[in-house]
Amino acid sequence: MDIFSMKSMKVAYLADMDNPNTIIIFVLSGIVACETLLWILIAKLFWFSLVNFLVLLIFKFLFFHFITQLLLPYFNFITQLLPGTPPNASDMSGLSGVASQI
C-alpha cells in the first residue's frame, strides 16, 4: 500500500460517522469518484468504437469484392441446407419480373 491510501484509510477510520456532515462528505466523494471513472471509461469506449468503425469502413470499401467472393460459397452451402430456399442467388434471377409487376 502506498502512503496516500494508508492516510486515507486512517482518516476514514478516525472520522466521526455519527456526524451527518461526515456521511455527506464521504457519500459525495464516492459519487464524484464513480462519475469520474465512468466518464474516463466512456471516453475510452468512444475512442475504441470510433477507430473500429473507421477500420471497418475502410475494409468495406477496399476489400468488399474479395470478402464477398470469399464468403459466397459458405452462404450457398448454408442456403442449400435450409428447406424451401433456392440453392444460390442465380436461381432467383427469374423473380425480377415478378417484382416489377407488383
C-alpha positions in Angstrom: 0.0 0.0 0.0 1.2 3.4 -0.7 1.3 6.3 1.8 -1.7 8.1 0.3 -4.0 5.1 0.7 -2.8 4.4 4.2 -3.5 8.0 5.2 -6.9 7.9 3.6 -7.8 4.8 5.5 -6.7 6.3 8.7 -8.8 9.4 8.1 -11.8 7.3 7.3 -11.2 5.1 10.4 -10.9 8.1 12.7 -13.9 10.0 11.3 -16.9 10.5 13.4 -19.6 8.7 11.5 -22.4 10.0 13.8 -21.9 13.5 12.3 -24.1 14.0 9.2 -21.5 16.2 7.6 -19.0 13.3 7.6 -21.5 11.0 5.9 -22.4 13.6 3.3 -18.7 14.2 2.5 -17.9 10.5 2.2 -21.0 9.9 0.0 -20.4 12.9 -2.2 -16.7 12.0 -2.7 -17.7 8.4 -3.6 -20.2 9.7 -6.2 -17.7 12.1 -7.7 -15.1 9.3 -7.9 -17.6 7.0 -9.6 -18.7 9.7 -12.1 -15.1 10.4 -12.9 -14.3 6.8 -13.6 -17.4 6.5 -15.7 -16.5 9.5 -17.8 -13.0 8.1 -18.4 -14.4 4.7 -19.4 -17.0 6.3 -21.7 -14.2 8.4 -23.4 -12.1 5.3 -23.9 -15.0 3.2 -25.2 -16.0 6.0 -27.6 -12.4 6.3 -29.0 -12.2 2.5 -29.4 -15.6 2.3 -31.2 -14.7 5.2 -33.5 -11.4 3.6 -34.5 -13.1 0.3 -35.1 -15.8 1.9 -37.2 -13.2 3.7 -39.4 -11.2 0.5 -39.9 -14.4 -1.4 -40.8 -15.4 1.3 -43.3 -12.0 1.2 -45.0 -12.1 -2.6 -45.2 -15.6 -2.4 -46.7 -14.6 -0.1 -49.5 -11.2 -1.7 -50.2 -12.0 -5.4 -49.9 -15.8 -5.7 -50.4 -15.5 -7.8 -53.6 -12.8 -10.0 -52.1 -14.8 -10.7 -49.0 -18.0 -11.4 -51.0 -16.2 -13.9 -53.2 -14.6 -15.5 -50.1 -17.9 -15.9 -48.2 -20.3 -16.7 -51.1 -19.6 -20.5 -51.2 -20.3 -20.7 -47.5 -23.6 -18.8 -47.9 -24.6 -21.0 -50.8 -23.9 -24.1 -48.8 -25.9 -22.9 -45.8 -28.9 -22.0 -48.0 -28.8 -25.4 -49.6 -29.2 -26.9 -46.1 -32.3 -24.8 -45.4 -35.6 -26.2 -46.7 -37.6 -24.1 -49.1 -34.7 -21.8 -50.2 -33.1 -21.8 -53.6 -29.5 -23.2 -53.8 -27.9 -20.0 -54.8 -28.7 -16.4 -55.9 -28.6 -17.3 -59.6 -31.8 -19.2 -59.2 -33.6 -16.1 -58.2 -33.0 -14.3 -61.5 -36.4 -15.3 -62.7 -38.1 -13.4 -59.9 -37.0 -9.9 -61.2 -40.1 -9.8 -63.5 -42.4 -10.6 -60.6 -41.0 -7.7 -58.6 -41.7 -5.3 -61.4 -45.3 -6.5 -61.8 -46.0 -5.8 -58.1 
